[in-house]
């Protein structure tokens, strides 16, 4: 039956009752923090590059956690004839000191992964605290923290690492972790500060301030969870650079040469002229592993780029069903 002109239509009572709909509230600008891991999982599954990076990273993690299941020999035992070629007994041959190269490569994975994850977590944590705090607090805090960040940004990083590691020569893995962490957080802090500035005046932050929440609570609970994809991408970048910097310092002799690592393998290969004396795998194998691990971190970044930038997400065509 048609209604007279001007008379309002009766409300539709067939839909969900008001206040009971589980979907997102209209106009809400804050993404749900509890869905961050689900978004990451979907992005990794739907992106072939990210899936490949995840598989590579899992392989390296398995080698780091259970090296004895992959290599049967001790990496430091000089129990074999020197300079043996590739064989089923020695997959990569032996070094000039009679050590199994495959065992050194596998056992060296643990040191590399420890440096990557510890430095990645520590540098990203420092960058989050400094970058987000500077953006949200503003005023003198922002000026002081931004000045500290800018000073570190303009200093050439690798020469600074060489100088600091040179004073702590032979300090081992802990020294490398501390040195790389202290010098590598500034670029990430600058990125996170820029992102936090764009969130500073959002409605949910204003509501938290009106409720009387403390600044620390707002930063940790309200601001940081909305930047999950950027923080994870920053962690992957910091972990990648940690591997490159640590391996480079070990290669030039500024690490502990007795540590089992890919960088120390390159150091001993160079000292013994491995490429010139018919032992190419002594140098090529650790170099290939460094490149593969770097590729794993880089490929994983594609997934988090898609989360942070919707324009990068692939368009999925829907199937058209004919009647």
URQUI-V989937 format. One record per backbone hydrogen bond with DSSP energy under -0.5 kcal/mol. CO is the residue of the C=O (numbers start at 1). NH is the residue of the N-H. Records with the same first field share a line. If there is no record, write none. Layout:
# URQUI-V989937
CO = NH + NH
This chain:
# URQUI-V989937
4 = 7
11 = 13
17 = 20
25 = 28
29 = 31
32 = 35
33 = 36
35 = 39
36 = 40
37 = 41
38 = 42
39 = 43
40 = 44
41 = 45
42 = 46
43 = 47
46 = 48
47 = 51
48 = 52
49 = 53
50 = 54
51 = 55
52 = 56
53 = 57
54 = 58
55 = 59
56 = 60
57 = 61
58 = 62
59 = 63
60 = 64
61 = 65
62 = 66
66 = 69
67 = 70 + 71
74 = 77
76 = 78
77 = 79
81 = 84
84 = 94
90 = 87
93 = 101 + 102
95 = 83 + 98
98 = 80
99 = 95
100 = 104
101 = 105
102 = 106
103 = 107
104 = 108
105 = 109
106 = 109
107 = 110 + 111
108 = 112 + 262
109 = 113
110 = 114
111 = 115
112 = 116
113 = 117
114 = 118
115 = 119
116 = 120
117 = 121
118 = 122
119 = 123
120 = 124
121 = 125
122 = 126
123 = 127
124 = 128
125 = 129
126 = 130
127 = 131
128 = 132 + 133
129 = 133
130 = 134
131 = 135
132 = 136
133 = 137
134 = 138
138 = 141 + 142
139 = 143
140 = 144
141 = 145
142 = 146
143 = 147
144 = 148
145 = 149
146 = 150
147 = 151
148 = 152
149 = 153
150 = 154
151 = 155
156 = 160
157 = 161
158 = 162
159 = 163
160 = 164
161 = 165
162 = 166
163 = 167
164 = 168
166 = 169
168 = 171
172 = 176
173 = 177
174 = 178
175 = 179
176 = 180
177 = 181
178 = 182
179 = 183
180 = 184
181 = 184
185 = 189
186 = 190
187 = 191
188 = 192
189 = 193
190 = 194
191 = 195
192 = 196
193 = 197
194 = 198
195 = 199
196 = 199 + 200
197 = 200
199 = 202
202 = 206
203 = 207
204 = 208
205 = 209
206 = 210
207 = 211
208 = 213
209 = 212
214 = 218
215 = 219
216 = 220
217 = 221 + 222
218 = 222 + 223
219 = 224
223 = 226
224 = 227
225 = 228
227 = 231
228 = 232
229 = 233
230 = 234
231 = 235
232 = 236
233 = 237
234 = 238
235 = 239
236 = 240
237 = 241
238 = 242
239 = 243
240 = 244
241 = 245
242 = 246
243 = 247
244 = 248
245 = 249
246 = 250
247 = 251
248 = 252
249 = 254
250 = 253
255 = 257
256 = 259
259 = 261
261 = 265
262 = 266
263 = 267
264 = 268
265 = 269
266 = 270
267 = 271
268 = 272
269 = 274
270 = 273
273 = 277
274 = 279
279 = 282
280 = 283 + 284
281 = 285
283 = 287
284 = 288
285 = 289
286 = 290
287 = 291
288 = 292
289 = 293
290 = 294
291 = 295
292 = 296
293 = 297
294 = 298
295 = 299
296 = 300
297 = 301
298 = 302
299 = 302 + 303
300 = 303 + 304
301 = 305
302 = 306
303 = 307
304 = 308
305 = 309
309 = 312
310 = 313
314 = 316
315 = 317
319 = 321
